[in-house]
C-alpha cells in the first residue's frame, strides 16, 4: 500500500531572542517556522515551501506581517536566518533512482 500526502516539519529555533509584544508590552513574541513537504510512505520527496506563525508566549496574541513594524522586522530577521534542511528535497533524487533500479532489476530477471 502506498500512502501519499504532505507533512509539516517544525523548524523553530527555541533559543531565538524574543521580540516585545505590542499588546502586552512584554518580551514574548516568537516566530514558529515550519516547512511543508510532499511525501510518499512517510519519506519526504520535495519541499513545498516554508511558512511561519508569530505568537506572543505571554498573552497568546497572534501577529501577521503589517500589524506592527517592530514585529515585521523581527519576522524578516528570523525568516532570513532560516535554513531549510536538505533532506526535505532528497527524495527528488532517490525516488527516481529507486524506480530505475527496480526497472533494471526486472530487466535482468527477464533475461
C-alpha positions, -999 to +999 in steps of 0.1 A: +000+000+000+014+034-010+005+064+012+008+098-005+004+131+014+020+161+030+038+166+063+047+197+082+081+198+098+088+222+127+120+242+120+116+266+150+147+276+169+135+279+205+167+297+215+158+328+195+157+362+211+121+372+218+105+404+205+084+429+226+047+423+222+027+454+210-003+442+230+010+433+265+044+451+263+064+420+275+092+402+256+074+371+245+068+372+207+085+344+188+083+331+152+073+294+147+089+283+115+078+252+095+083+235+062+057+217+042+068+186+023+052+162-002+059+126+008+053+090-002+052+064+026+064+090+052+095+098+031+098+134+020+101+138-018+103+176-021+096+207+000+065+227-009+078+257+009+083+273+043+059+292+064+057+309+098+033+320+125+041+347+151+027+343+186+032+360+220+040+335+247+027+358+274-007+369+261-012+344+232-017+371+206-010+362+170+005+386+146+008+388+108+031+410+087+018+445+086+004+445+122+034+462+138+067+475+123+089+460+150+072+426+147+076+428+109+114+435+113+116+406+138+098+382+113+121+393+085+152+387+107+141+352+118+130+341+083+163+353+068+181+331+093+160+301+084+180+272+068+157+247+051+170+212+057+185+195+026+169+161+034+134+175+026+144+175-011+165+144-011+136+123-024+137+142-057+170+122-064+163+090-045+128+082-057+136+082-095+168+062-087+147+036-069+123+033-098+152+030-123+168+004-100+136-016-099+133-015-137+169-026-141+163-055-116+132-066-136+151-064-169+179-085-155+155-111-142+136-114-175+168-123-194 
